[in-house]
């Protein structure tokens, strides 16, 4: 039998406080053991991190809401948390337990003001999908329209601020935060703003309409229509638009030419949003995209949309041009303009920039198709992560570019999983030179 969900603010606080106390105790014990141990204790530390991470992930999965969303962002943001923690959160993202159906029914009726039978011909009990702050169920309107209904978990909205404070405390007490306080303040501040937006389904409805407009000249981009009559701040009803999840994109239905076409279209979507619209779909993981054998791309979930400042986009564009041209003096200055480089520190060694440029530029080196199925850029990046510590005081991750980096990393993994073979250099040049 499923556990009764914790929906009250007090209940959530107590659950998180208990988790924090336990993690703090484990961290204190680990530090004490380190004092009396002379041999290398990396293995013991990793084991301790794994234990703490598992406990935090289990609690977040049960509570859902803001804390689980932070966990998802943390798992995708390099250098925010130790690897053991990111791994536990990534697992949580894939295996979030669903909310009991009676809780969903109560929320739908409370929000839409009518019995479910009057609102829908049927509302399927088994979730179509579940996420950090809401659950999606398939349904049909009385006029025969097939829809999906996104229902926000009760209690997550009111508990957002206290959840965030408590989670941050747990991470701090567990010695898990690896950033300067100023950066953590900035990151949690940005996460709070994004969460407040995501918790407002009326805001998501506006985003859906905005992206419809953005992509109106690209019939191969499909975005679900909003059913306004069945949507509120905590319930969002959309037309059912289906496609194949990346795991169902198989060679018997998708030729290599089709995959390559989809790859070019994914690149166009990403570059348009960054350079033309200056507004990005900020949650580009596999579950938010679907595909069709005719090359159509379906996009879901517009709760996390980041509008970018024009000067940030311009600094990003100039930094990319400088990197392509191996003009590292200019690159250093543009990174300062971007807010990514601390301006009072001396110039960064050009060899350091060259090392990263040579890793990240591989798909854009020339006009020869690059085989993303064989891509191992992520392994090269991981292998060089330790070099970051040498320049820790030189760089600060600007929050705006963290969302751009998340978008680019998300698209890299999609191209890799799809097995795209494509050359993007000339397409990138068009956007950069403009």
Buried (B, 14 or more C-beta within 10 A) or exposed (E): EEEEBBBEBEBBBEBBEEBBEBBBEBBEEBEEEEEEEEEEBEEBBEEBBBBBBBBBBEBBBBBBBBBBBBBBBBBBBBBBBBEBBBBBBBBBBEEBEBBBBEBBBBBBBEBBEEEBEEBBEEBBEEBBBBBBBBBBBBBBBEEEBEBBBBBBBBBBBBBBEBBBBBBBBBBBBBBBBBBEEEBBEBBBEBBBEBBBBBBBBBBBBBBBBBBBEBBEEEEBBBBBBBBEEBBBBBBBBBBEBEBBEBEEBEEEEBEEEBBBBBBBBBBBBBBBBBBEBBBBBBBBBBBBBBBBBEBBBBBBBBBBBBEBEEEBBBBBBBBBBBBBEBBBEBBBBBBBBBBBBEEEEEEBBBEBBBBBBEBBBEBBEEEEBBEBEEBEBBEBBEEEEEEBEEBEEBBBBBBBBBBBBBBBBBBBBBBBBBBBBBBBBEBBEEBBEE
